[in-house]
């Protein structure tokens, strides 16, 4: 048995444990690459408002509370230095001049409007302009509040948090942070030293440095919180550069970064108790430490057998920086990230806490409750050691990589908000032709057929929204067929077939719809419910990613208000209640529900009853059941209501409310049943007495 005295042996076990907690190198690479390709294709359709993903998820982490932040870059606005040449292609843009902000730390600027331009401004921008001594500046404080105001007008309740607007649109989505920013058209003067400084160990490479400088940076609406007047201050953001740097880390460096994050999460309660806030130490400090540490150490240092030693080195850097009260921002080292919070009594309290942890050495990984059982308990467990010493077989690795890919395909950003952009679609096809790996080929193809599918659903919605006459029925049929053909390629991927099944139900082809529902219910048994069966039947057989994904891909079905007519009429009430405009339904219960509706329309009582029994069984499913998804109970209630059984329908709606009351129209459904003359008084009282639970 390996013990804590064997630092090298324990480091290897620690690395393998982190592989299971954070992901293997292959899994991390898949997460990172999937996000980059999705983002790239999304922006091919959205040139004016470019999306850039930030936060832990964008870096390749998939921890239980990893943030999935967004930066929305307004390309209608461009930031230049006053003496910088402005190319003619920017004549239709809003030009802002960047000046060094006064009475604040380096890295903050103020933005002056170039007065001679005549183009019109959005209300969000025009309301944020401030005139000072004849010059017009853009206020970060006002602009940030304008972003929140516009969001609330769209039904998204959020609040200001740093430069971002933060909130939670629905309980089916994670909390979000969205930062609005503008592109800087040159590398900032304050960070010129980062480009030129000597690097003894070759990280980052000159190629990566050149790419970062070429892609530039952004300004975001937040001032220096140590300053007395933040009205006109904007922060230079290096978020895009930082993500490229994280993606360039080797796997040990990535693991150490993740281990630092785990340590910080374990300290949250202690920090909250001591300081009244948990963000006094933040993950951005840890990222800064990793960047400085990797740049100033040889690559050979960062290896599996040194995992704890590398972590310990970074932890010591944190202690040294806290002791000095100075954390140098990576790109602008004269900007002290500790200046606001870590000084005086706070500095001494944090230093005392860190020194206590330092004295514990390996045992510092046993502190806190975020990771349970804690890391040390797992590492010292004999059975865990036996498991960690065994290398994953090629089949197991293939299976894990596939799961990572399927998870990523179901998460992150939605490609192509403007689905009718033909130029963007052509760009997607061009990306498919120029990709260099099977993963890239697959990702571009998958997302391209997603765009086609959305185009088909959009066409369907526009067709059904118009009133038709006998004379144009032939034209309508042709357009519906075109829409169906656009949806079909994406429908070949596992549960995505349910979108096409819904299409067929909406157009009255109930027999085709029910066949597709039955097909889905037989396909999704592989993943993730039984990974061993998946490994046995699909791994090590030379199958392509495309083949495996078509056979086994499962994903929540999403219906949005933008394409509301593709959603079943039975669920329009639920869709309307969602303030973010998107309703998610787990695939298996939806397949059983849609099959029930199909059989009902076909007059097949036997098939309808079998589908209902299937839905009742799925209500108790571990992953897709009603204990996690209130909509499953609602689906069951609609089935009972369709059969005229008000008593059981009310009971199902009550169960739906017990899972989640917010944005759940089940209470309205119950009240409607109370007015239904077909429901007896006994049935109504049974369901109506507990509406205020």
N, C-alpha and C positions, 0 to 999 in steps of 0.2 A: 504493500500500500504506500502511495506517495504521500508525504506529509509536508508541512509548511517549511521545513528545513531544507527541502529540495526545491530551491527557487526555480531552477530551469525546468524540472519535471512538472511542478505546479503551474508554471507559466504556459506550458504546452496544454495542460488540461484546461486552464483558464481560457486560452484561445479557442479551444474546441467547444467549451461551454458557451462562449460568446458567439460562436458560429450558430448555435441553436437559438440564442436569445436575439441576436441582431441580424443573423443571416450569414451564409457562407459567401465567399468572394463572388461565386457565380450568381447567387441570388441578389446580392447588392448590385452587381453589374446590370442584371436584368431590370431591376427597379429603376436605376438611373437612366438606362438607355430607353426604357419604355416611356418615361416621363419626357425625355428630350425629344423623342420622335413625335409623341402626341402634341407637345407644345409647338414644335416646328410646323406640323400640319395644321393645327388650329390657327396659327398666325398667318398661314398662307391664305386664309379666308378672311382675315381681320387685320388689314394693314394699318388702319387708323388708330385702333386701340389694341396694342400688343399685350399679350398675356405672358407673364414670366412667373414661374412657380418658385417659391422660396420656402423656408422652414425645413424641419427635419425630414419630412417625407421626400422633398425634392433632393435632399442629399443622399438618400438611399436607405434611411431608417424606416422601420415599420414597427415601432414600439407602440404600446397600447394607447398612449396619449400623444403620439407624434403630431406636430402641427403641420397643416397643409395650407400655408399662406400663399397669397397671390399678390403680385405687383402688376397693376394695370398701367401701361406706359402710353401716354397720349402723344401720338406721333404728329398731331396737328400743331403741337407746340415744340419748338426747338430752342435749346439754350446754347449761346455762344459767348465767348469773351468779347468785350467791346471792340478790340482792335483786330478781331479775327475776320478773315475773308468769308463772306456768305455766298455760297454758290447760287446760281440762278434757279436751280431746281427747288430752292427753299422759298421762292417768292410767294407761294401760296400758303406759307406757314405763318403761325404766330411766333415772332422772334423775341426772345427774352435775353437780355444781357446779364451776365453773371459777374457780380462784384464781391470781393471779400467782405464778409460781415464784420462789423466792429464789436468790440467788447464781448467776445465769445471765444471759444476754443477754435483751433484750426479745423477745417472741414465743414464750415458753415458759410453760406453765401446769401446774398440778397439778389433778387431778380427784378431787373428794370425792363419795362416795356419799351420796345423800339417804336417811338411815337409816330413815325411817318407812315407806318403801315395802315391800311384802310379796311382790312377784312373784318367781318363781324365776329363777335365773340359769343361763346355760350354763356348762358346766364350764370352758370357756376363760376366761370372765369371772371366775367365782368363784375360780379358782386364782390370779388376778392381783390380788385384793384384799389390801390390807395395812392392818392396824390400827395407828394411831399415836396414843397419848394419848387413846384413846377415840373417835377419828374413823377412818373407813374411807376409804382412798384406793385408786385404781386404779394399779398399777405399770406403766409403759410397758415396762420391761425384761422383766418376767415375762410380760406380755401378748404381746409380740413372740415370745418363745420358745414360748408356748402355741400361737400361730398355726402355727409351724413344726412343733410336735409333732402337731397335728391334721392338717396337710398330709401328714406322713410316714405317719400312720395310713391316709390315703387313697391312699398309693402315690406321693406326689409328694415327692421328695427335694429339699430346699431349705436355704438357710442365711440367716442374718440379714445384711442389707446396708442400713445406714441404717435407715429406718423400714420397709423392705420385706422380704419374703421372696423370695429370688432363687434361681434354679436353671434347669434345662433338663429338661423332661419327656421329650422324645424328640428324636432327631436330625432328625425331620421338622418340628420346631417351633423357632422362635427361642428364645433364652434369655428368661426372663420375670422381671419384677419386679412383685410384687403388694403393695400397701399397704392395710392395713385401717385404717379411721378411723371417727370418729363425727361427726355433724353438729352444728355450733354454731348455736344458735337466735337469735343476734344477732351483729351485726358487732363484732369485738373492739375493746375500748377502745384498745389499743395502736396500732391502725391508723386511729383516728378522724381523725388529721391528713391522711391520704391522701384522705379524702372531701372535706375542706374546703379543701385548699390551692389557691392561685391557679394557673390554667393559662392562660398567655398565648396558646397556639396551638390550644386547643380539643380536645386529645387527652389522655385519652379523653373522648368526648362526655359530657354530663350524663346522657343516656339510658343510655349504657353503664355509667356509674358507678352510677346508680340500680339497674340490673339486677344488677350485681355485688354491691352491698350487700344487695339483696333475696334473692339466692340464697345469700348467706352464705359461710362457710368451714368448715373441718373441723379436727379435731385428730388427729394421727397419732402412733404410739408410738415416739418418739425424743427423747432429751434433748439438751441443749446439750453438745456434746463438749468444750467448753472448761471445763465444770463438773466439780467433783470428785465430785458425787453426782447421778447421772441417774435414780435409781430411780423417782422419782415425776414426772419431767418429761415433758410432752407438747408437741410442737411444733404451733403454729398453721399449718395448710397453706392456701395460697391457690392451689392447683393449678387449681381450677375457674375462678377469676378470671383466672389467667394464660393459660389456654387461650382465653378470650373475648378477651383483649387481643391475643394473637397473631393470632387470626382477624380482628381489626379492622384489622390493618396493611395499608397499600397494598402493591403488588407490589414496588416498589423496597425498601421497608423489610423485607419478607419475604426478598428476595434478599440483602440485606446481612446479615441474621441468618444465612442459610444460608452465606454466604461466610465469616463469622466461625466457623461450625461447621467448615467445610472447613479453615480455617487451624488451628484447634485440633486436628483430626484429623491434620494434617500435622506437628504438634509433638509428638504422643504419644511417638514414639520418643526424641526429645530430652529430654522431661520424664522419661521412664522412666530414661534413662541418667544424668541429672543428679541426680534426687531419689529414684530407686528406686520411684517410683509415677507413673502418668500422670494421675491425677485431681487433682493439686494445683491445676491450672487446670481448671475444669469448665464444661460448657455452661450451667449455671444462671447463672454469672457473666455470660456473654455475653447471655443473655436479659435480665438485669437492666440491662446496658448499653443494649441496644436500647430497653427501656421508658423509661429516663431520657432517652436521646437523642431519641426521638420526641416525648416530652412537652415537651422544651425547645428544639425547633427548629420553624420554620414548615413546613407541609406542602409548600410549593413547593420546598423544599430537596431533597425526596426524589423525584427524577425520574430517568429512564433515563440521561440525559446526565451525571448526577452520581453514578453508581453507585459508582465508585471513591472519589470525594471523600467520600461518605457513609460508606463502609467505613473510610476513613482517619480520619474524625472519630471513629468509634466505637473504632478502634484506639488513637487518642490518649487517649481517655477511659480505656481500660484501663491505659495506661502511667501516667497521672496517678494513678489509684486505687492501682496497685501501688506507686508511689513514695511515696504517703501511707500505704500500709498499711491503707486503708479502702475497703470496697465496701459502700455503703448498700443494704440490702434495700429493694426498691421500695415495699412497703406499710408497712414499719416501718423508716425510714432509720436509727434509732438502733441497729439490729442490724447489726453489722459482719460481713459474710460472710467476710472475710479473716482474722478473728481467730485461727482455729485453725492455719492452715497458712502464711499469707503474712506472715511477720515474721522478723526477724533475718537469718541467712544465706540462708534460702529466699527472702526478699523481695529481697535483693540479687542472687541468682542469676537469679531470674525477670526482674528489671528489666534485668539485663545482656543476657539473651536477647531481650527485647522491643526494647531499644534497637538491638541488632544488626539485627533485622528492620526496625525503623523506618528505619534508614539505607539499607536496600535499596529503599525505596519500592515501586514496582510489582513489583520482583523478589522481594519477600517472598512473592508468590503462586507462586513457583517452588520453594519449600522443601518438602521432604517427599515421600512416595511414595503418599499416599492417593489422589490424583487424577492418573492417568497416561494420556497425557502431561500434564505439569503445565499449569496455566492459562496461564502466560506463553508456553510453547511453542505451545500451541494458538492463542492470540491473535495471535502473530507469524507463524504459518504462512499463506502466501499463499492456499492452497486453502481453508483454514478461513475466512479472512476473506471470500472470495468467497461461501461458503455462508452465513455469518452476515449478510452484507449483503442477502441475498435474503429477503424476507418470506415466511412460510408462506402458501400459498394457502388459501382457505376450505375446500377439500376436505381439505387436509392437517391443518388445525386441527380439523376435524370428526373426522377419523380419530384424531388424538392424544387428543382429548377422550373419544372412545368407548373407546379403549384404557385411559385412566386410570380410567374408570368400571368397565370389566370387571375391571380389576385390583383395584379397591376392593371390588367385590362378592364377590370370592374371598378377601378378607383381612378383618382386624379381628375384630370380635366376632360371636359366634353369637347370633342373635335368639331369645329365648324359651326359656329352659331349662325353665320350667314350661309345656309346650305345651298342657296341658289347661285353662288359665286362660281361661275364656270372656269374663270381664270385660276381660282384657287384649286379647283379639282384638277386642272391640267398640271398645276405645279405639283400636286400630290402624285400624279402619275409619273412626272419627271423624277421625283424623289425615288419612286419605286425602281426606275431604270438605273439610277446611279447608286443604289445602296450596295454595301460591300460584304454583308454577312447574311446568313440565313435568318438571324433574329431581325435585322433591319428589314429584309425582304418581307418577312411575315408581318412586322409591326406596320409598315407602310400599307401593305395590302389590307390588313384587318381594319385600319382606320379609314382607308379609302372606301371600302365597301360600307363602312358605317356612314360615311358622308352620302353615298348613294342611297342608303336606306332612309336617311333623314330627308333627302330630296324626294323620295317616293312618298313618304308619309306627309310631307308638306304639300305635295301635289294632290294627294288624296283629300287633305283638309280643304284645300281651295276648291276642289271639285264639289265636295259635299256641302260647301257653304253657299253655293249658288243654286238658285231656283231653275229647274230644268223644264223643258217642254218636250212634247213628242218629237218635234223636228230635230232636236239636238241630242236625243238619247244615244244615237249611234256615235256621235263625237264624244259624249260622256263615257261610253263604254270603252272606246279606244284609249282615252286618257286614263281611265281606271286600270286598264291592262298595262299601260306604260308605267304607272305607279307601282303596280304589283311587281313588274319585272325589275324595278329599281330596288325594291325591298328584298327580293329573293337572294342575292349573293350573301348578304349578312345573315339571312335566315338559315344558312347552312351551318352556322356555328352553334351547336348545342341548343340551349334554351332561348337563343335569339329567334328561333323558329316561332316562338309564341307571338311575336309582332306580326308575322305573316298570318298566323292563325287568327289573330284579332282582325286583321285586314279582311280575311275571308268571311268571318262572322259578320262584319259590318256591311259586306256586300251581298250577304244572304247565301253564301256557299257554306252551309253548316256542315256538310259531310266532310269537305276538305279540312275545315277547321278542326273538327273532332279527331280526324286522323292524325293531324299534327300534334294535338294535345296528347294523344296516346303515345306518339313517338317520343315526345319530350319526357314523359313519365318513365319511359324505359331507358332513355339515354343517360339521365343524370345520376344513375346509381353509382357511378364510378368515383366522382370527385366532387366535394372533398369527403363524402361520407365514408368511403372505403378506399383509403390510399393503397392498401396492400393489393386489392383487386386491380386497381388502376396500374400499379407497378407491374403486376403479373401479365396483364393483357396488353399494355401499351408501351412499356419501357424495354429497351434492349432489343427491339425488333426492327430498328432502322426506320421507324415511322417519322415523317416530317412533322414539324410543329403545326403546319396547316392541317394535316390529317388528324392529329391528336386533338387539336382544339375543336375541330368540327364535330368530333365524336363526343367530347366530354365537357365542353365549356358551359359553365353555369353562371348566371348573373341575375341580380335583382332586376325586375322589369321597371323601367322608369317611364312615366307618362307626364308630360308637361303642358302647361296652359298654352304655350305657344303653338302646340300641335294637339289641342284638346279634342278635336274630332276623331282622332285615332283611338282615343280612350273610350272604353265601353260606356254607353249611355247610363248603365246602372251605377257607374262610379263617378259621374260628373260632380256630384255633391261633395265627395271626398276630395277630388282634385281642386275644386274651388276653395276649399278650406285651407289649403296649404299656402302660406304667405310667400314662400320662395318659388311657387309655381311648379313644383315637381313632386310627384307622388311615387313612392317606391313600393313594389309588391314582390314578395319572394316567389320564385318561379313555380315551384311544385304546387302550392295552394292555388296559384293563378291558373295553372294548367287544368287542375281538377274543376275549378269554378267555371272556366270557359267551356270545358267539356260538358258540364251540367247544363249550361245555357244552350249549347249546340243540340244536345239530345232533347232538351225541352222543346226547341223549335222544330225538331224533326218528328216529335211525337213518340219518341222511343222511351217509354216509361222504364223499361228494364235498364237501359244504358244510363238514363238520368239518375235512377236510384243508386246504381253502382258508382257513378261519379260523386254523388253526395256522400256515400259511405267513405269513399276515398278522401274527400275533403275533411270529413270528421276525423279520420285517422291522422291526417296531416296536421290537424289542429294541435296535436301533441308531439309533433316532430321536434327533435332536439334543437335544430338550427333554424328551421323555418316556421315553427309553430306559433300559436297565439300568445304564448307567454312572452315572446319577443316582438311580435308584430301584431298590433291591434287590428290591422286591416284583415287578418285571417278570420277573426270572429265576425267582422262585418260582412265578409264574403259569404260566410255560412248563414248569417242572418238574411242576406238578400235571397239566398237559395230557399230558405224556409218561407220567406215572404212571397216568393214566386209560386210556391206550392199552396199558398193560402193559409199556412200554419203560423198565425200571429203570435201564439204563445211561445213557440220555440224561437221565432224571429226576435221577439223582445228580449228573451233570455240571452241570445247571442249578442245582441247590441249592448246589453248591460255588461256582458263579459268584455266586450271591446272597450267600454268606458273604464272598466277596472284596470285595464292595461295602460291606457293613456287617455286622459280627459281633454288635453289641449289639442285644438285643431281637429277634433274628432266629431263629425256631425252625427254620430250614432244617437245622441240625445234628440236631435231633430227627427230622426227616423222613428224613434219610439213615440214621440209626440204625434207624428203623422199617423202612426198606427192607432193611436188613441181615438183619432177622429174617423178611422175607417169603420164603416158600418158593418163590415164583415167580422170584426173582432168582437168577441163577447165581453161583457163587463168583467167577468172573472179573469179573462186573459189580460185585459187592460190593467186591472189592479195589480196583478202578479208582476207585470213589468214596470208599472209606473211609480210604485211606492219608493223605489230606491234611486230615483234620478239625481238626488242631491248628494250621493255618496262622494 
